Amino acid sequence: MRIVVDLTRCQGYAQCVFLAPEVFQLHGEEGLLYAPAFPDDQAEHVCQAAAACPVQAILVGQEVNPDGRR
């Protein structure tokens, strides 16, 4: 599966980091790093992270076009 994070929307609340630490990481205090392609065994965690994002900056799976747009 694939994800895209709109880093212009991301406010660094880090809910995704807590819910899916194998996919999302903080770099410094607010910089988010993530793996656009992630293993299927992380899908539930990533979906929970997307749902928990206060600014809805994470797009998962079917919502993601190859160019990263909704």
LODO-977714 format. One record per atom (N, C-alpha, C, CB): residue in one letter; atom name; y, z, x. Coordinates in nm, 3 decimals. Last residue first. Glycine has a CB too. Layout:
// LODO-977714
{rest->A atom->CA v->Y w->Z u->X}
...
***
This chain:
// LODO-977714
{rest->R atom->N v->1.388 w->-0.430 u->-0.528}
{rest->R atom->CA v->1.321 w->-0.392 u->-0.653}
{rest->R atom->C v->1.291 w->-0.514 u->-0.736}
{rest->R atom->CB v->1.405 w->-0.294 u->-0.733}
{rest->R atom->N v->1.326 w->-0.551 u->-0.191}
{rest->R atom->CA v->1.407 w->-0.531 u->-0.311}
{rest->R atom->C v->1.323 w->-0.494 u->-0.431}
{rest->R atom->CB v->1.488 w->-0.655 u->-0.342}
{rest->G atom->N v->1.180 w->-0.617 u->0.032}
{rest->G atom->CA v->1.219 w->-0.478 u->0.014}
{rest->G atom->C v->1.304 w->-0.451 u->-0.108}
{rest->G atom->CB v->1.289 w->-0.431 u->0.132}
{rest->D atom->N v->1.075 w->-0.864 u->0.058}
{rest->D atom->CA v->1.205 w->-0.845 u->0.121}
{rest->D atom->C v->1.259 w->-0.704 u->0.098}
{rest->D atom->CB v->1.304 w->-0.947 u->0.067}
{rest->P atom->N v->0.836 w->-0.842 u->-0.090}
{rest->P atom->CA v->0.828 w->-0.858 u->0.056}
{rest->P atom->C v->0.963 w->-0.836 u->0.126}
{rest->P atom->CB v->0.777 w->-0.998 u->0.089}
{rest->N atom->N v->0.895 w->-0.574 u->-0.326}
{rest->N atom->CA v->0.885 w->-0.716 u->-0.293}
{rest->N atom->C v->0.880 w->-0.729 u->-0.142}
{rest->N atom->CB v->1.004 w->-0.798 u->-0.352}
{rest->V atom->N v->0.759 w->-0.301 u->-0.483}
{rest->V atom->CA v->0.815 w->-0.348 u->-0.357}
{rest->V atom->C v->0.788 w->-0.496 u->-0.339}
{rest->V atom->CB v->0.756 w->-0.269 u->-0.239}
{rest->E atom->N v->0.624 w->-0.215 u->-0.703}
{rest->E atom->CA v->0.769 w->-0.229 u->-0.716}
{rest->E atom->C v->0.832 w->-0.295 u->-0.594}
{rest->E atom->CB v->0.833 w->-0.094 u->-0.739}
{rest->Q atom->N v->0.362 w->-0.177 u->-0.624}
{rest->Q atom->CA v->0.394 w->-0.295 u->-0.703}
{rest->Q atom->C v->0.544 w->-0.320 u->-0.714}
{rest->Q atom->CB v->0.335 w->-0.282 u->-0.841}
{rest->G atom->N v->0.444 w->0.054 u->-0.376}
{rest->G atom->CA v->0.344 w->-0.040 u->-0.425}
{rest->G atom->C v->0.397 w->-0.162 u->-0.496}
{rest->G atom->CB v->0.255 w->0.029 u->-0.515}
{rest->V atom->N v->0.752 w->0.226 u->-0.430}
{rest->V atom->CA v->0.611 w->0.227 u->-0.389}
{rest->V atom->C v->0.535 w->0.112 u->-0.452}
{rest->V atom->CB v->0.545 w->0.360 u->-0.428}
{rest->L atom->N v->1.064 w->0.332 u->-0.309}
{rest->L atom->CA v->0.992 w->0.236 u->-0.392}
{rest->L atom->C v->0.851 w->0.223 u->-0.340}
{rest->L atom->CB v->1.064 w->0.097 u->-0.394}
{rest->I atom->N v->1.291 w->0.592 u->-0.298}
{rest->I atom->CA v->1.162 w->0.544 u->-0.250}
{rest->I atom->C v->1.097 w->0.452 u->-0.353}
{rest->I atom->CB v->1.069 w->0.663 u->-0.219}
{rest->A atom->N v->1.519 w->0.708 u->-0.401}
{rest->A atom->CA v->1.537 w->0.611 u->-0.293}
{rest->A atom->C v->1.407 w->0.546 u->-0.247}
{rest->A atom->CB v->1.603 w->0.679 u->-0.176}
{rest->Q atom->N v->1.598 w->0.896 u->-0.604}
{rest->Q atom->CA v->1.509 w->0.783 u->-0.632}
{rest->Q atom->C v->1.525 w->0.671 u->-0.529}
{rest->Q atom->CB v->1.536 w->0.729 u->-0.772}
{rest->V atom->N v->1.726 w->1.126 u->-0.545}
{rest->V atom->CA v->1.811 w->1.008 u->-0.561}
{rest->V atom->C v->1.730 w->0.880 u->-0.584}
{rest->V atom->CB v->1.899 w->0.992 u->-0.439}
{rest->P atom->N v->1.524 w->1.317 u->-0.523}
{rest->P atom->CA v->1.635 w->1.341 u->-0.616}
{rest->P atom->C v->1.723 w->1.219 u->-0.640}
{rest->P atom->CB v->1.719 w->1.453 u->-0.565}
{rest->C atom->N v->1.186 w->1.252 u->-0.518}
{rest->C atom->CA v->1.312 w->1.216 u->-0.452}
{rest->C atom->C v->1.428 w->1.230 u->-0.551}
{rest->C atom->CB v->1.306 w->1.070 u->-0.397}
{rest->A atom->N v->0.951 w->1.289 u->-0.653}
{rest->A atom->CA v->1.031 w->1.408 u->-0.622}
{rest->A atom->C v->1.166 w->1.375 u->-0.560}
{rest->A atom->CB v->0.954 w->1.497 u->-0.530}
{rest->A atom->N v->0.836 w->1.037 u->-0.666}
{rest->A atom->CA v->0.877 w->1.101 u->-0.791}
{rest->A atom->C v->0.970 w->1.220 u->-0.765}
{rest->A atom->CB v->0.754 w->1.147 u->-0.869}
{rest->A atom->N v->0.778 w->1.001 u->-0.395}
{rest->A atom->CA v->0.872 w->0.911 u->-0.463}
{rest->A atom->C v->0.924 w->0.974 u->-0.591}
{rest->A atom->CB v->0.804 w->0.776 u->-0.494}
{rest->A atom->N v->0.588 w->1.207 u->-0.358}
{rest->A atom->CA v->0.714 w->1.208 u->-0.283}
{rest->A atom->C v->0.819 w->1.120 u->-0.350}
{rest->A atom->CB v->0.690 w->1.162 u->-0.139}
{rest->Q atom->N v->0.384 w->1.116 u->-0.523}
{rest->Q atom->CA v->0.448 w->1.244 u->-0.552}
{rest->Q atom->C v->0.583 w->1.253 u->-0.482}
{rest->Q atom->CB v->0.356 w->1.362 u->-0.510}
{rest->C atom->N v->0.321 w->0.883 u->-0.382}
{rest->C atom->CA v->0.370 w->0.873 u->-0.520}
{rest->C atom->C v->0.438 w->1.002 u->-0.564}
{rest->C atom->CB v->0.253 w->0.840 u->-0.616}
{rest->V atom->N v->0.230 w->0.999 u->-0.144}
{rest->V atom->CA v->0.348 w->0.913 u->-0.141}
{rest->V atom->C v->0.406 w->0.898 u->-0.282}
{rest->V atom->CB v->0.313 w->0.775 u->-0.082}
{rest->H atom->N v->0.000 w->1.133 u->-0.233}
{rest->H atom->CA v->0.110 w->1.208 u->-0.171}
{rest->H atom->C v->0.239 w->1.127 u->-0.173}
{rest->H atom->CB v->0.074 w->1.247 u->-0.027}
{rest->E atom->N v->-0.154 w->0.917 u->-0.322}
{rest->E atom->CA v->-0.115 w->1.023 u->-0.415}
{rest->E atom->C v->0.004 w->1.102 u->-0.361}
{rest->E atom->CB v->-0.234 w->1.118 u->-0.443}
{rest->A atom->N v->-0.188 w->0.765 u->-0.080}
{rest->A atom->CA v->-0.119 w->0.711 u->-0.198}
{rest->A atom->C v->-0.071 w->0.820 u->-0.294}
{rest->A atom->CB v->-0.209 w->0.616 u->-0.270}
{rest->Q atom->N v->-0.333 w->0.824 u->0.139}
{rest->Q atom->CA v->-0.204 w->0.891 u->0.128}
{rest->Q atom->C v->-0.128 w->0.851 u->0.001}
{rest->Q atom->CB v->-0.119 w->0.859 u->0.250}
{rest->D atom->N v->-0.551 w->0.662 u->0.142}
{rest->D atom->CA v->-0.575 w->0.804 u->0.118}
{rest->D atom->C v->-0.445 w->0.886 u->0.109}
{rest->D atom->CB v->-0.663 w->0.859 u->0.228}
{rest->D atom->N v->-0.451 w->0.412 u->0.212}
{rest->D atom->CA v->-0.477 w->0.441 u->0.070}
{rest->D atom->C v->-0.499 w->0.589 u->0.043}
{rest->D atom->CB v->-0.598 w->0.362 u->0.023}
{rest->P atom->N v->-0.195 w->0.431 u->0.465}
{rest->P atom->CA v->-0.335 w->0.428 u->0.423}
{rest->P atom->C v->-0.351 w->0.467 u->0.276}
{rest->P atom->CB v->-0.419 w->0.521 u->0.511}
{rest->F atom->N v->0.104 w->0.227 u->0.450}
{rest->F atom->CA v->0.036 w->0.355 u->0.470}
{rest->F atom->C v->-0.106 w->0.346 u->0.417}
{rest->F atom->CB v->0.113 w->0.470 u->0.400}
{rest->A atom->N v->0.382 w->0.062 u->0.567}
{rest->A atom->CA v->0.244 w->0.044 u->0.521}
{rest->A atom->C v->0.172 w->0.175 u->0.551}
{rest->A atom->CB v->0.173 w->-0.080 u->0.591}
{rest->P atom->N v->0.616 w->0.189 u->0.657}
{rest->P atom->CA v->0.620 w->0.101 u->0.541}
{rest->P atom->C v->0.482 w->0.071 u->0.482}
{rest->P atom->CB v->0.687 w->-0.028 u->0.578}
{rest->A atom->N v->0.657 w->0.513 u->0.749}
{rest->A atom->CA v->0.566 w->0.402 u->0.774}
{rest->A atom->C v->0.564 w->0.312 u->0.650}
{rest->A atom->CB v->0.422 w->0.453 u->0.809}
{rest->Y atom->N v->0.980 w->0.644 u->0.840}
{rest->Y atom->CA v->0.864 w->0.632 u->0.752}
{rest->Y atom->C v->0.782 w->0.510 u->0.791}
{rest->Y atom->CB v->0.908 w->0.622 u->0.605}
{rest->L atom->N v->1.244 w->0.870 u->0.907}
{rest->L atom->CA v->1.152 w->0.769 u->0.959}
{rest->L atom->C v->1.033 w->0.764 u->0.864}
{rest->L atom->CB v->1.107 w->0.801 u->1.106}
{rest->L atom->N v->1.573 w->0.966 u->0.843}
{rest->L atom->CA v->1.437 w->0.955 u->0.791}
{rest->L atom->C v->1.363 w->0.841 u->0.858}
{rest->L atom->CB v->1.439 w->0.935 u->0.639}
{rest->G atom->N v->1.806 w->1.191 u->0.968}
{rest->G atom->CA v->1.750 w->1.057 u->0.981}
{rest->G atom->C v->1.605 w->1.053 u->0.936}
{rest->G atom->CB v->1.762 w->1.009 u->1.124}
{rest->E atom->N v->1.898 w->1.455 u->0.965}
{rest->E atom->CA v->1.904 w->1.377 u->0.843}
{rest->E atom->C v->1.842 w->1.239 u->0.851}
{rest->E atom->CB v->2.044 w->1.364 u->0.801}
{rest->E atom->N v->1.848 w->1.586 u->1.209}
{rest->E atom->CA v->1.865 w->1.665 u->1.087}
{rest->E atom->C v->1.858 w->1.583 u->0.959}
{rest->E atom->CB v->1.996 w->1.738 u->1.092}
{rest->G atom->N v->1.593 w->1.408 u->1.382}
{rest->G atom->CA v->1.717 w->1.485 u->1.384}
{rest->G atom->C v->1.728 w->1.564 u->1.255}
{rest->G atom->CB v->1.840 w->1.392 u->1.402}
{rest->H atom->N v->1.405 w->1.257 u->1.159}
{rest->H atom->CA v->1.447 w->1.236 u->1.298}
{rest->H atom->C v->1.585 w->1.300 u->1.309}
{rest->H atom->CB v->1.450 w->1.081 u->1.337}
{rest->L atom->N v->1.139 w->1.347 u->0.953}
{rest->L atom->CA v->1.282 w->1.355 u->0.981}
{rest->L atom->C v->1.305 w->1.334 u->1.129}
{rest->L atom->CB v->1.341 w->1.490 u->0.935}
{rest->Q atom->N v->0.890 w->1.131 u->0.812}
{rest->Q atom->CA v->0.931 w->1.229 u->0.914}
{rest->Q atom->C v->1.083 w->1.230 u->0.923}
{rest->Q atom->CB v->0.868 w->1.197 u->1.053}
{rest->F atom->N v->0.618 w->1.025 u->0.609}
{rest->F atom->CA v->0.762 w->1.045 u->0.626}
{rest->F atom->C v->0.787 w->1.153 u->0.731}
{rest->F atom->CB v->0.828 w->1.084 u->0.491}
{rest->V atom->N v->0.339 w->1.027 u->0.636}
{rest->V atom->CA v->0.408 w->0.900 u->0.613}
{rest->V atom->C v->0.557 w->0.911 u->0.643}
{rest->V atom->CB v->0.386 w->0.855 u->0.469}
{rest->E atom->N v->0.247 w->1.278 u->0.665}
{rest->E atom->CA v->0.182 w->1.176 u->0.748}
{rest->E atom->C v->0.251 w->1.040 u->0.736}
{rest->E atom->CB v->0.034 w->1.163 u->0.710}
{rest->P atom->N v->0.382 w->1.433 u->0.476}
{rest->P atom->CA v->0.424 w->1.439 u->0.616}
{rest->P atom->C v->0.357 w->1.337 u->0.708}
{rest->P atom->CB v->0.398 w->1.575 u->0.669}
{rest->A atom->N v->0.455 w->1.432 u->0.185}
{rest->A atom->CA v->0.373 w->1.330 u->0.254}
{rest->A atom->C v->0.410 w->1.326 u->0.402}
{rest->A atom->CB v->0.392 w->1.189 u->0.189}
{rest->L atom->N v->0.607 w->1.654 u->0.107}
{rest->L atom->CA v->0.495 w->1.610 u->0.023}
{rest->L atom->C v->0.403 w->1.509 u->0.091}
{rest->L atom->CB v->0.549 w->1.549 u->-0.104}
{rest->F atom->N v->0.804 w->1.690 u->0.302}
{rest->F atom->CA v->0.717 w->1.803 u->0.265}
{rest->F atom->C v->0.593 w->1.757 u->0.190}
{rest->F atom->CB v->0.795 w->1.903 u->0.180}
{rest->V atom->N v->0.921 w->1.438 u->0.302}
{rest->V atom->CA v->0.861 w->1.490 u->0.426}
{rest->V atom->C v->0.765 w->1.604 u->0.395}
{rest->V atom->CB v->0.971 w->1.537 u->0.523}
{rest->C atom->N v->1.026 w->1.420 u->0.046}
{rest->C atom->CA v->0.919 w->1.329 u->0.085}
{rest->C atom->C v->0.847 w->1.380 u->0.209}
{rest->C atom->CB v->0.976 w->1.187 u->0.110}
{rest->Q atom->N v->1.233 w->1.602 u->0.057}
{rest->Q atom->CA v->1.120 w->1.631 u->-0.030}
{rest->Q atom->C v->1.000 w->1.544 u->0.007}
{rest->Q atom->CB v->1.158 w->1.610 u->-0.179}
{rest->A atom->N v->1.467 w->1.561 u->0.207}
{rest->A atom->CA v->1.339 w->1.577 u->0.276}
{rest->A atom->C v->1.223 w->1.620 u->0.186}
{rest->A atom->CB v->1.355 w->1.676 u->0.385}
{rest->Y atom->N v->1.731 w->1.503 u->0.165}
{rest->Y atom->CA v->1.678 w->1.623 u->0.101}
{rest->Y atom->C v->1.539 w->1.658 u->0.154}
{rest->Y atom->CB v->1.672 w->1.605 u->-0.051}
{rest->G atom->N v->1.877 w->1.282 u->0.262}
{rest->G atom->CA v->1.814 w->1.373 u->0.355}
{rest->G atom->C v->1.764 w->1.503 u->0.294}
{rest->G atom->CB v->1.908 w->1.404 u->0.464}
{rest->Q atom->N v->1.965 w->1.091 u->0.091}
{rest->Q atom->CA v->2.059 w->1.197 u->0.125}
{rest->Q atom->C v->1.999 w->1.303 u->0.217}
{rest->Q atom->CB v->2.110 w->1.262 u->-0.001}
{rest->C atom->N v->1.934 w->0.747 u->0.045}
{rest->C atom->CA v->1.871 w->0.869 u->0.094}
{rest->C atom->C v->1.978 w->0.969 u->0.139}
{rest->C atom->CB v->1.773 w->0.838 u->0.210}
{rest->R atom->N v->2.077 w->0.514 u->0.006}
{rest->R atom->CA v->2.070 w->0.613 u->-0.103}
{rest->R atom->C v->2.021 w->0.748 u->-0.055}
{rest->R atom->CB v->1.979 w->0.562 u->-0.215}
{rest->T atom->N v->2.039 w->0.381 u->0.238}
{rest->T atom->CA v->2.178 w->0.401 u->0.196}
{rest->T atom->C v->2.186 w->0.501 u->0.081}
{rest->T atom->CB v->2.243 w->0.268 u->0.155}
{rest->L atom->N v->1.769 w->0.352 u->0.255}
{rest->L atom->CA v->1.831 w->0.452 u->0.341}
{rest->L atom->C v->1.979 w->0.472 u->0.312}
{rest->L atom->CB v->1.813 w->0.413 u->0.485}
{rest->D atom->N v->1.534 w->0.312 u->0.045}
{rest->D atom->CA v->1.673 w->0.269 u->0.050}
{rest->D atom->C v->1.750 w->0.375 u->0.127}
{rest->D atom->CB v->1.733 w->0.247 u->-0.094}
{rest->V atom->N v->1.218 w->0.251 u->0.163}
{rest->V atom->CA v->1.314 w->0.356 u->0.133}
{rest->V atom->C v->1.453 w->0.297 u->0.148}
{rest->V atom->CB v->1.294 w->0.480 u->0.226}
{rest->V atom->N v->0.920 w->0.113 u->0.052}
{rest->V atom->CA v->1.051 w->0.086 u->0.108}
{rest->V atom->C v->1.140 w->0.202 u->0.068}
{rest->V atom->CB v->1.110 w->-0.053 u->0.058}
{rest->I atom->N v->0.567 w->0.084 u->0.107}
{rest->I atom->CA v->0.684 w->0.150 u->0.053}
{rest->I atom->C v->0.809 w->0.096 u->0.121}
{rest->I atom->CB v->0.674 w->0.303 u->0.071}
{rest->R atom->N v->0.236 w->-0.032 u->0.025}
{rest->R atom->CA v->0.362 w->-0.040 u->0.098}
{rest->R atom->C v->0.470 w->0.041 u->0.028}
{rest->R atom->CB v->0.406 w->-0.185 u->0.113}
{rest->M atom->N v->-0.118 w->0.000 u->0.084}
{rest->M atom->CA v->0.000 w->0.000 u->0.000}
{rest->M atom->C v->0.124 w->0.000 u->0.088}
{rest->M atom->CB v->0.000 w->0.121 u->-0.095}
***
